[in-house]
Amino acid sequence: MFDIVRAEKRVNGVEVTYRKDGELRLRDFALDELVAMGVNPLDLLADPGAFVIDPEKHLVCERFL
């Protein structure tokens, strides 16, 4: 799991930026994907630091679950 450092609204979802091996990487998520994972997209946009990402599994979850 990697810390999310930024989340930005895009036309069809949310673009998530995370740091892996010292470099920033991007991953896009559709709004319905986030909702299916139990992630409120508005919460992710408001406080991206409260979430982590597993890019291998294409999964976002709250940091303290």
Secondary structure, 3 states (H helix, E strand, C coil): CEEEEEEEEECCEEEEEEEECCEEEEEEEEHHHHHHCCCCHHHHHHCHHHEEEECCCCEEEECCC
